[in-house]
């Protein structure tokens, strides 16, 4: 490291930013705007702003406009608030041009943080673009006549390329647009999940590979045309810089462009190029401009991958001592995986096991797909038919990629769901891995005979395995009940010592894609690869939608999560959706059990007692005839009541006793949690799961008052995000995700 002082500066800068973040300085996370500005916006959400148009994007419901250098207008005062994404009431895309100054009126809304562990952090994502607020229901009041002709020309070129790819590539257009333009809005969600499971998601982003193929290809072509290093380099630099602007300046593109500039600059000046130093310079420039990149998944994975290639790959190749190019490529791929493993697990909770091998097949051919897409964009100006012909080799490779992804998904152990490791574990992982490899490298020169070299490779394998196993090791000595923030609905995950996991309900009427958006990310974050049972209290959409989506994903082989049992209330005449759930579960290889009052289920040291429905229940009233269960673990008792109301609560009184925890019924409805019921069970703590913007009036003031009068400590997922109740069988404590409080 002492030979690369710039790398030391980069590491120190990152540590300094971490210290500032721990000290509560809002430059990496949170909102860095002055407190008085934030308070003003809270008091005056309906506001008028002015800003410069960066670009427009069509959404499902409206047109969104990204504005930069935005300021609020309060009478004659102008208050700068960085950048903003505006959602317009009307689609007036044709009237807005890049660089135009517009005045907009609408409702300002702070970008929300994730409500659950593992969930996508849109707050951090937009902070990297210096965006801290959305403006909803906006109307353009004024706009300037002047605009950036060059910026608008780039925008129109981008739209033209996207249109050409759409016409020529058909259903594969989204992949080409992602690879060439960095535009992922056209990518099918299933495609993204397939590529992620196969460990090939990185090829769907602008990366160093793309820039090197395009930039160095152009540089070599110009050199062959008898241009010297200087003119060829300058032309290549100009083209690649414009390409970076065309692709929207994503972090991976900016990193790649920056490193390309340094590489070509070194050639022009006749200086040597050092990969790690160039990487450090790029990181420093990005972090000084936008400190929020420090926690950006794109930043960490992009820079981590290159760091693996530049630091770990040469050392591993030196230790393995193989001249076989395939072996060298495999080692480079392994080095990238080892370097980024903690980052991948912290971000996604899982890592593709087959990715190392699949990338050996895919990476050498990606340049062909890129060149085909580029040629298609050029030829499409004259003929869409000819552009389609040009795409043939690329389309053929994309079909092969898709088949590989599908085959990988069908492999039972395609991915390893290791969970998100704590920061201290990541530090120990890197120390053990680096220290072990360094120690073997020191002994490398002393071991000359073949037998010692074989032992050396065995030691290297042992160091890698110990590091990886330590990173993924998880031990739970207590039971936890987590009520996820899933909007207007219920989703509860129970983790039991010994590795047993239960899900109680999983659905929402206010959020789409709850399986991919909330359920799976949380399960992966916790390292849960097997659910022993999913218990559905009843068949309302706000309790089952996520489970339906989860089984759809299993049918498509888009998740390696295993589900052993689906537990349903034992009804004689259920609604059709009940039979559909049962049939879908069986197609997924999930066993179905039907439960009624009096049954007991054992999960490790925990017991589940079924209190409802009564034998012979018809199922004509799903709420009142839903599953009610009591969870017993040591001295701990937890009661889960689904959506039952006062009528069923009173019927159950003879079967109830004191409990420690209550999952409040029917999202806090005024018709649930009656006084007689609360007097009987006397819980210490309770959780209400609902959406802040629901139209049902949940939770009702009457229910909240009853809970307060009974001295029950109540948490709300709409306020605190995911709420976790934990117990060792004796003591109980509660933790909230959004504010990090423990009680």
C-alpha positions in Angstrom: 0.0 0.0 0.0 3.0 2.3 0.7 3.8 2.2 -3.0 0.4 3.5 -3.8 -0.2 6.7 -1.7 -3.4 7.6 -3.6 -4.9 4.3 -2.4 -4.1 5.2 1.2 -5.7 8.6 0.7 -8.8 6.9 -0.7 -9.0 4.5 2.3 -8.6 7.4 4.8 -11.3 9.4 3.0 -13.7 6.5 3.3 -12.9 6.1 7.0 -13.3 9.8 7.6 -16.8 9.7 5.9 -17.7 6.7 8.0 -16.7 8.6 11.2 -18.8 11.6 10.1 -21.8 9.4 9.5 -21.4 7.7 12.9 -21.2 11.2 14.5 -24.6 12.0 12.9 -23.3 14.4 10.2 -25.9 14.1 7.4 -23.6 14.1 4.4 -23.5 10.4 3.7 -27.0 9.3 4.9 -30.1 11.4 5.7 -31.0 14.8 4.5 -28.0 17.3 4.4 -30.3 20.3 3.8 -30.3 22.9 6.7 -32.7 22.0 9.5 -34.7 25.2 9.0 -35.2 24.4 5.3 -36.5 20.9 6.2 -38.8 22.4 8.9 -40.1 24.9 6.4 -41.0 22.2 3.9 -42.7 20.1 6.6 -44.9 23.1 7.5 -45.4 24.1 3.8 -45.6 20.9 1.7 -47.5 22.7 -1.0 -44.8 24.8 -2.6 -43.5 26.4 -5.8 -40.0 25.5 -7.0 -37.8 26.4 -9.9 -35.1 24.3 -11.5 -33.3 23.2 -14.6 -34.7 20.2 -16.6 -32.2 17.3 -16.6 -34.3 14.7 -18.3 -37.9 13.3 -18.4 -39.0 9.8 -17.8 -42.4 8.2 -18.4 -43.8 6.3 -15.4 -46.8 4.0 -15.0 -49.1 6.8 -14.1 -47.5 10.1 -15.1 -44.5 11.9 -16.5 -41.6 12.5 -14.1 -39.1 15.3 -14.6 -35.7 15.4 -12.9 -34.7 18.9 -12.0 -31.3 20.2 -10.9 -30.2 23.4 -9.1 -33.7 23.6 -7.6 -34.8 26.4 -5.3 -38.0 27.1 -3.4 -39.7 30.5 -3.9 -41.0 31.9 -0.6 -42.3 35.4 -1.4 -39.1 37.1 -2.7 -36.7 34.6 -1.1 -35.0 31.8 -2.9 -34.1 28.7 -0.9 -31.8 26.2 -2.6 -32.8 22.5 -2.1 -30.5 20.6 -4.5 -32.2 18.4 -7.0 -35.8 17.1 -7.1 -37.9 14.5 -9.0 -41.2 15.9 -10.0 -44.3 13.9 -10.9 -46.5 15.9 -13.2 -50.3 15.7 -13.4 -50.2 15.9 -17.2 -47.8 14.4 -19.7 -46.3 17.4 -21.5 -43.0 15.8 -22.4 -43.0 17.4 -25.9 -43.0 20.9 -24.3 -40.0 20.2 -22.0 -36.5 20.3 -23.1 -33.1 19.6 -21.5 -31.7 22.7 -19.8 -35.0 24.5 -19.8 -35.8 26.4 -16.5 -39.3 25.7 -15.3 -41.5 26.8 -12.4 -43.6 24.1 -10.8 -46.2 23.9 -8.1 -47.1 20.8 -6.2 -46.8 18.8 -3.0 -43.3 18.2 -1.6 -42.8 14.8 0.0 -39.6 13.6 1.7 -38.3 10.4 0.1 -39.1 7.6 2.5 -36.5 5.2 4.1 -37.0 1.4 3.8 -39.4 -0.1 6.4 -37.8 -3.5 6.6 -34.3 -5.1 6.8 -33.1 -6.0 3.3 -35.6 -3.8 1.5 -34.4 -1.5 -1.3 -33.2 1.8 0.1 -34.7 4.4 -2.2 -33.6 7.2 0.1 -29.9 6.3 -0.3 -30.4 5.7 -4.0 -31.8 9.2 -4.6 -29.3 10.7 -2.2 -26.6 9.7 -4.7 -28.4 11.9 -7.2 -28.6 14.7 -4.5 -32.4 14.2 -4.5 -34.1 14.3 -1.1 -37.7 15.2 -2.0 -40.3 14.2 -4.6 -42.9 16.6 -5.8 -46.3 15.0 -6.4 -49.4 16.2 -8.4 -47.3 18.9 -9.9 -48.3 21.5 -12.5 -45.8 23.5 -14.7 -46.6 27.2 -14.2 -43.8 28.8 -16.3 -41.0 27.7 -18.5 -38.1 29.5 -20.2 -37.7 29.7 -23.9 -34.0 29.0 -23.8 -32.6 25.5 -23.2 -29.4 23.5 -23.8 -29.3 22.6 -27.5 -26.4 20.2 -26.9 -28.2 18.6 -23.9 -31.4 18.3 -25.8 -29.5 16.8 -28.8 -28.1 14.1 -26.4 -31.5 13.4 -25.0 -33.0 13.1 -28.5 -30.1 10.8 -29.5 -30.7 8.6 -26.5 -34.5 8.4 -27.3 -33.7 7.6 -30.9 -31.3 4.8 -30.0 -33.9 3.4 -27.5 -36.6 3.5 -30.1 -34.4 1.8 -32.7 -33.5 -1.0 -30.3 -37.2 -1.3 -29.4 -38.2 -1.8 -33.0 -35.3 -4.0 -34.0 -34.8 -6.1 -30.9 -38.5 -6.6 -29.7 -38.7 -8.4 -26.4 -34.9 -8.2 -26.0 -34.8 -4.4 -26.3 -34.8 -3.9 -22.6 -31.5 -5.8 -22.2 -29.8 -3.9 -25.0 -31.1 -0.6 -23.6 -29.7 -1.5 -20.2 -26.3 -2.6 -21.6 -25.9 0.4 -24.0 -27.8 3.2 -22.4 -27.9 2.2 -18.7 -31.7 2.4 -19.0 -33.3 -0.4 -16.8 -36.9 0.8 -16.8 -37.6 -1.4 -19.8 -36.2 -4.6 -18.2 -38.6 -7.2 -17.2 -38.5 -8.0 -13.5 -38.3 -11.7 -14.1 -35.3 -11.2 -16.4 -33.5 -9.2 -13.7 -34.2 -11.9 -11.1 -33.0 -14.6 -13.5 -29.7 -12.8 -14.2 -29.2 -12.1 -10.5 -29.7 -15.7 -9.5 -27.2 -16.7 -12.2 -24.6 -14.2 -11.0 -24.8 -12.4 -14.3 -26.7 -9.2 -13.3 -23.5 -7.1 -13.8 -23.6 -7.4 -17.6 -27.0 -5.5 -17.5 -25.2 -2.3 -16.4 -22.7 0.1 -18.0 -19.4 -1.1 -16.7 -15.7 -1.0 -17.2 -16.1 -3.9 -19.7 -18.5 -1.9 -21.8 -16.3 1.2 -21.7 -13.1 -0.7 -22.5 -14.7 -2.5 -25.4 -16.1 0.7 -26.9 -13.3 3.1 -25.9 -10.3 0.9 -26.5 -11.9 -0.5 -29.6 -12.2 3.1 -31.0 -8.7 3.9 -29.8 -7.2 0.9 -31.6 -9.2 1.6 -34.8 -8.0 5.2 -34.9 -4.4 4.0 -34.4 -4.8 1.6 -37.3 -5.9 4.6 -39.4 -2.4 6.0 -38.9 -3.4 8.5 -36.1 -0.8 8.8 -33.4 -1.4 8.3 -29.7 -2.3 11.9 -29.0 -5.0 12.5 -31.7 -6.4 8.9 -31.3 -6.4 9.3 -27.5 -8.1 12.7 -27.5 -10.8 11.7 -30.0 -11.4 8.5 -27.9 -11.6 10.5 -24.7 -14.1 13.0 -26.2 -16.3 10.2 -27.5 -16.3 8.2 -24.3 -17.0 11.3 -22.2 -20.0 12.1 -24.3 -21.0 8.5 -24.1 -20.9 8.7 -20.3 -23.2 11.7 -20.4 -25.5 9.9 -22.9 -25.9 7.0 -20.5 -27.1 9.2 -17.6 -23.8 9.2 -15.6 -24.5 6.1 -13.4 -21.8 5.4 -10.8 -20.4 2.4 -12.7 -20.3 4.4 -15.9 -18.6 7.3 -14.2 -16.1 5.0 -12.6 -15.4 3.3 -15.9 -15.1 6.6 -17.8 -12.8 8.1 -15.2 -10.5 5.1 -15.3 -10.6 5.1 -19.2 -9.6 8.8 -19.1 -6.6 8.0 -16.9 -5.6 5.0 -19.0 -5.6 6.9 -22.3 -4.1 9.9 -20.6 -1.2 7.7 -19.5 -0.7 6.5 -23.1 -0.7 10.0 -24.4 1.8 11.2 -21.8 3.9 8.1 -22.1 3.4 7.2 -18.5 2.6 3.8 -16.9 -0.9 3.0 -15.9 -1.7 1.5 -12.5 -5.2 -0.1 -12.2 -5.5 0.3 -8.4 -4.3 3.9 -8.4 -6.7 4.8 -11.2 -9.5 3.1 -9.2 -8.6 5.1 -6.1 -8.5 8.4 -8.0 -12.0 7.6 -9.4 -13.3 6.8 -6.0 -11.9 10.0 -4.4 -13.4 12.2 -7.2 -16.9 10.5 -6.8 -16.9 10.6 -3.0 -15.8 14.3 -2.8 -18.6 15.2 -5.1 -21.2 12.9 -3.6 -20.4 11.4 -0.2 -23.6 9.4 -0.3 -21.9 7.0 -2.7 -20.1 5.5 0.3 -23.2 3.3 1.0 -24.3 2.9 -2.6 -24.6 -0.7 -3.7 -23.5 0.3 -7.2 -20.4 2.1 -5.9 -19.4 -0.7 -3.6 -19.9 -3.6 -6.1 -18.4 -1.7 -9.0 -15.2 -0.6 -7.1 -15.0 -3.9 -5.2 -15.0 -5.9 -8.4 -12.2 -3.9 -9.9 -10.3 -4.0 -6.6 -10.5 -7.8 -6.7 -9.1 -7.9 -10.2 -6.3 -5.5 -9.3 -5.3 -6.8 -5.9 -6.4 -10.3 -5.2 -6.4 -11.9 -8.7 -2.6 -11.4 -9.3 -1.8 -12.9 -5.9 -4.0 -15.9 -6.4 -2.6 -16.5 -10.0 0.9 -16.3 -8.5 0.1 -19.0 -5.9 -1.8 -21.3 -8.3 1.0 -21.0 -11.0 -1.1 -22.1 -14.0 -0.5 -20.9 -17.6 -3.9 -22.2 -18.7 -5.9 -19.1 -19.8 -9.2 -20.7 -18.6 -7.7 -21.3 -15.2 -6.5 -17.7 -15.0 -9.9 -16.4 -16.0 -11.5 -18.7 -13.4 -9.1 -17.4 -10.7 -9.9 -13.8 -11.7 -13.6 -14.5 -11.4 -13.1 -16.2 -8.0 -11.0 -13.1 -6.8 -13.9 -10.8 -7.7 -16.4 -13.1 -5.9 -14.2 -13.2 -2.8 -13.6 -9.5 -2.7 -17.3 -8.6 -3.2 -18.8 -11.4 -1.1 -19.5 -9.4 2.1 -20.9 -6.5 0.0 -23.2 -8.8 -2.0 -24.4 -10.5 1.2 -25.1 -7.2 3.0 -27.0 -5.8 -0.1 -28.8 -8.9 -1.3 -28.5 -11.5 1.4 -27.6 -14.2 -1.2 -24.9 -14.9 -3.7 -24.9 -17.0 -6.8 -22.8 -20.2 -6.4 -22.9 -20.9 -10.2 -21.9 -17.4 -11.1 -18.2 -18.1 -11.1 -18.5 -20.8 -13.7 -21.3 -19.1 -15.8 -19.2 -15.9 -16.1 -16.4 -18.0 -17.8 -18.9 -18.7 -20.6 -20.6 -15.3 -20.7 -17.9 -12.6 -20.2 -15.8 -13.5 -23.4 -18.9 -13.1 -25.5 -20.5 -9.9 -24.0 -18.5 -7.7 -26.3 -20.3 -9.3 -29.3 -23.7 -8.4 -27.8 -22.4 -4.8 -27.2 -21.0 -4.4 -30.7 -24.3 -5.8 -32.2 -26.3 -3.3 -30.2 -24.1 -0.4 -31.2 -24.2 -1.4 -34.9 -27.9 -1.8 -34.7 -28.2 1.8 -33.4 -26.2 3.1 -36.3 -27.8 1.0 -39.0 -31.3 1.6 -37.6 -31.1 5.2 -38.8 -31.4 3.9 -42.3 -33.3 0.6 -42.0 -34.9 -1.1 -39.1 -34.9 -4.4 -41.1 -31.2 -4.2 -41.6 -30.8 -3.3 -37.9 -32.6 -6.5 -37.0 -30.3 -8.5 -39.1 -27.2 -6.9 -37.5 -28.6 -8.0 -34.1 -28.8 -11.7 -35.0 -25.5 -12.7 -33.4 -26.3 -10.7 -30.3 -29.8 -12.1 -30.1 -28.5 -15.6 -30.4 -26.1 -15.0 -27.5 -28.9 -13.5 -25.4 -31.0 -16.6 -26.0 -28.1 -18.7 -24.7 -27.7 -16.4 -21.7 -31.4 -16.8 -20.9 -31.2 -20.6 -21.2 -28.2 -20.6 -18.9 -30.1 -18.5 -16.4 -33.1 -20.8 -16.5 -30.9 -23.9 -16.0 -29.2 -22.2 -13.1 -32.5 -21.4 -11.5 -33.6 -25.0 -11.7 -30.5 -26.1 -9.9 -31.5 -26.6 -6.2 -28.4 -24.8 -4.8 -28.1 -22.1 -7.5 -27.7 -19.5 -4.8 -26.5 -19.4 -1.2 -28.8 -17.4 1.1 -26.2 -16.5 3.7 -27.9 -13.4 5.2 -26.5 -9.9 5.8 -23.4 -10.2 8.0 -22.7 -7.6 10.6 -20.0 -5.0 9.8 -17.5 -6.5 12.3 -17.9 -9.9 10.6 -17.0 -8.3 7.3 -13.9 -6.7 8.8 -12.8 -10.1 10.3 -13.5 -11.8 7.0 -11.2 -9.4 5.1 -8.5 -9.6 7.8 -8.5 -13.4 7.9 -8.6 -13.7 4.1 -5.9 -11.1 3.5 -3.7 -12.4 6.4 -4.0 -16.0 5.3 -3.2 -15.3 1.7 -0.3 -13.1 2.7 1.1 -15.8 5.0 0.9 -18.4 2.3 2.6 -16.0 -0.1 5.5 -15.5 2.3 6.0 -19.3 2.5 5.6 -19.6 -1.3 9.2 -18.9 -2.1 10.4 -21.3 0.5 8.4 -24.3 -0.8 10.1 -25.6 -3.9 9.1 -29.2 -4.2 5.7 -30.4 -5.6 4.5 -31.9 -2.4 4.8 -28.7 -0.5 3.1 -26.8 -3.3 0.1 -29.1 -3.1 0.0 -28.5 0.6 0.2 -24.7 -0.1 -2.9 -25.0 -2.4 -4.7 -26.9 0.4 -3.9 -24.2 2.9 -5.2 -21.6 0.4 -8.5 -23.5 0.0 -8.8 -23.8 3.8 -8.3 -20.1 4.3 -11.0 -19.3 1.7 -13.4 -21.8 3.2 -12.9 -20.7 6.8 -13.4 -17.0 5.8 -16.6 -17.8 3.9 -18.1 -20.1 6.5 -17.3 -17.5 9.2 -19.1 -14.8 7.2 -22.2 -16.9 6.8 -22.3 -18.5 10.3 -25.5 -17.5 12.1 -26.6 -18.7 15.6 -29.8 -17.7 17.2 -30.3 -18.3 20.9 -33.7 -16.7 21.2 -37.1 -16.7 19.5 -38.0 -13.6 17.4 -41.4 -12.5 16.0 -41.0 -9.8 13.3 -44.1 -7.9 12.0 -43.0 -6.5 8.7 -44.0 -3.1 7.3 -46.0 -4.3 4.3 -48.5 -1.5 4.0 -52.1 -2.3 4.6 -51.7 -6.0 5.4 -50.0 -8.6 7.6 -46.7 -10.4 7.2 -45.1 -12.0 10.3 -41.9 -14.0 10.4 -41.1 -16.2 13.4 -37.6 -17.4 13.9 -37.1 -20.2 16.4 -33.8 -21.4 17.9 -32.6 -24.5 16.1 -33.3 -23.1 12.7 -37.0 -23.4 12.4 -38.9 -20.6 10.6 -42.6 -19.8 10.3 -44.4 -17.2 8.4 -47.9 -16.0 9.5 -49.8 -14.4 6.6 -48.1 -12.4 3.9 -50.1 -9.9 1.9 -50.9 -6.3 1.3 -53.7 -4.4 -0.4 -51.7 -1.2 -0.7 -48.4 -2.5 -2.2 -47.6 -4.5 -5.3 -44.9 -7.1 -5.6 -44.7 -7.6 -1.9 -42.9 -10.9 -2.3 -40.0 -9.4 -4.3 -40.1 -6.1 -2.6 -40.5 -7.0 1.1 -40.8 -10.7 1.9 -37.9 -12.2 0.0 -35.5 -9.3 0.8 -36.2 -9.7 4.5 -35.9 -13.5 4.4 -32.6 -13.3 2.5 -31.3 -10.5 4.9 -31.9 -12.9 7.8 -30.3 -15.8 6.1 -33.6 -17.8 5.9 -33.4 -20.3 3.0 -36.1 -22.6 4.3 -39.6 -21.8 5.7 -40.9 -24.7 7.6 -44.5 -23.5 7.4 -46.6 -20.6 6.1 -49.8 -20.1 8.1 -52.6 -18.2 6.4 -55.2 -16.9 8.9 -57.7 -16.4 6.1 -57.9 -15.7 2.4 -58.4 -11.9 2.2 -56.0 -10.3 -0.3 -54.2 -8.3 2.4 -53.1 -11.5 4.0 -52.2 -13.7 1.0 -51.1 -11.6 -2.0 -47.4 -11.9 -1.1 -47.6 -15.6 -0.5 -49.3 -16.0 -3.9 -46.5 -14.0 -5.5 -43.9 -16.1 -3.6 -45.3 -19.3 -5.0 -45.4 -17.8 -8.5 -41.7 -17.0 -8.2 -41.1 -20.6 -7.1 -43.0 -22.0 -10.1 -40.8 -19.8 -12.4 -37.6 -20.9 -10.5 -36.9 -17.3 -9.6 -36.0 -18.1 -6.0 -34.2 -21.0 -4.2 -36.3 -20.4 -1.0 -37.8 -23.7 0.1 -41.3 -23.9 1.7 -42.2 -27.1 3.4 -45.9 -26.6 4.5 -48.8 -24.3 3.7 -51.2 -24.3 6.7 -54.8 -23.3 6.0 -58.0 -23.0 8.1 -60.1 -26.2 7.8 -63.2 -24.9 6.1 -65.9 -26.9 4.4 -67.1 -24.4 1.8 -64.3 -21.9 1.2 -64.1 -19.3 -1.6 -62.4 -20.3 -4.9 -59.2 -18.5 -3.9 -58.7 -21.1 -1.2 -58.7 -23.9 -3.7 -56.4 -21.9 -6.0 -53.9 -21.5 -3.1 -54.0 -25.2 -2.4 -53.4 -26.1 -6.0 -50.6 -23.6 -6.5 -48.9 -24.9 -3.3 -49.0 -28.5 -4.6 -47.5 -27.5 -8.0 -44.6 -26.0 -6.1 -44.1 -29.1 -4.1 -45.4 -27.6 -0.9 -47.5 -29.9 1.4 -50.8 -28.5 2.5 -52.3 -29.0 6.0 -55.7 -27.8 7.2 -56.0 -26.8 10.8 -58.8 -26.4 13.3 -59.4 -25.7 17.0 -57.6 -28.1 19.4 -54.6 -29.0 17.2 -51.0 -28.5 18.3 -47.9 -28.2 16.1 -44.3 -28.5 17.4 -41.4 -26.5 15.8 -38.3 -27.2 17.8 -38.8 -25.9 21.3 -41.8 -23.8 20.3 -45.4 -25.0 20.3 -48.2 -23.6 18.2 -51.8 -24.1 19.6 -54.7 -23.6 17.2 -57.6 -21.8 18.9 -59.8 -21.3 15.9 -61.7 -22.1 13.6 -64.1 -24.5 15.3 -64.5 -28.0 13.8 -67.0 -27.9 10.9 -66.5 -24.2 10.1 -68.0 -23.3 6.7 -65.6 -20.6 5.7 -68.3 -18.3 4.6 -67.1 -15.5 6.9 -63.3 -15.6 6.4 -62.5 -13.0 9.1 -64.5 -14.5 11.9 -63.6 -18.1 11.0 -59.9 -17.5 10.4 -57.0 -19.2 12.1 -56.1 -17.9 15.6 -53.0 -19.4 17.2 -51.1 -19.1 20.4 -47.3 -19.5 20.2 -45.6 -20.9 23.3 -41.8 -20.8 24.0 -40.7 -21.3 27.5 -42.7 -18.9 29.6 -43.4 -16.7 26.6 -47.0 -16.6 25.1 -47.8 -14.8 21.9 -51.3 -14.5 20.4 -52.0 -14.1 16.6 -55.6 -13.2 15.8 -55.8 -12.5 12.1 -58.8 -10.4 11.4 -61.3 -11.7 14.0 -63.7 -9.3 15.5 -65.5 -8.9 18.9 -67.8 -11.8 18.2 -65.1 -14.4 17.9 -63.0 -12.8 20.6 -65.8 -13.5 23.1 -66.2 -17.0 21.9 -62.5 -17.7 22.5 -62.5 -16.3 26.1 -62.8 -19.7 27.8 -59.7 -20.9 25.8 -57.6 -17.9 26.5 -55.2 -17.0 29.3 -52.6 -14.3 30.0 -50.2 -13.6 27.1 -47.0 -11.6 26.7 -47.6 -10.4 23.2 -50.6 -9.7 21.0 -50.6 -9.2 17.3 -53.6 -6.8 17.3 -56.5 -8.2 15.2 -57.8 -6.6 12.0 -55.1 -3.9 11.8 -56.5 -2.1 14.8 -60.1 -2.0 13.7 -62.7 -0.5 16.1 -64.6 -3.8 16.0 -61.6 -5.8 17.3 -59.7 -6.0 20.6 -62.8 -5.5 22.8 -62.4 -4.8 26.5 -63.4 -8.2 27.7 -60.8 -9.8 25.4 -58.0 -7.5 26.6 -59.0 -8.1 30.3 -58.7 -11.8 29.7 -55.3 -11.9 27.9 -53.6 -8.8 29.5 -50.7 -8.6 27.1 -47.6 -6.5 27.9 -46.9 -5.6 24.3 -48.8 -5.4 21.0 -48.2 -4.6 17.4 -50.6 -3.1 14.8 -49.8 -3.6 11.2 -51.4 -1.2 8.7 -50.7 1.6 6.2 -50.5 5.2 7.2 -52.7 6.2 4.1 -55.3 3.4 4.4 -59.0 4.3 3.8 -60.4 2.1 6.5 -59.5 4.3 9.4 -57.0 1.8 10.9 -56.1 1.8 13.6 -59.2 3.3 15.1 -58.9 5.9 18.0 -61.2 3.7 20.1 -58.9 0.7 19.8 -55.8 2.8 20.5 -57.5 4.2 23.6 -58.4 0.7 24.9 -54.8 -0.5 24.4 -53.4 2.6 26.2 -55.9 2.3 29.1 -54.8 -1.3 29.6 -51.2 -0.3 29.8 -50.2 -2.2 26.7 -47.0 -1.0 25.0 -48.1 -0.8 21.4 -46.0 -0.4 18.2 -47.2 0.5 14.7 -45.5 -0.7 11.5 -46.6 2.4 9.7 -44.6 4.5 12.1 -41.7 2.3 13.2 -41.3 0.0 10.2 -40.7 -3.6 11.0 -41.2 -4.4 14.7 -39.4 -7.4 16.2 -40.4 -9.0 19.5 -37.7 -11.3 20.9 -37.6 -13.6 23.9 -35.3 -16.1 25.5 -38.3 -17.9 27.0 -38.2 -15.7 30.1 -37.6 -12.1 29.2 -39.1 -10.2 26.3 -37.9 -7.1 24.4 -39.0 -5.2 21.3 -37.0 -3.5 18.6 -38.1 -1.2 15.7 -36.3 -1.0 12.4 -36.8 2.7 11.4 -35.8 4.4 14.6 -33.7 1.5 16.1 -35.4 1.7 19.5 -35.3 -1.2 21.9 -37.8 -1.6 24.8 
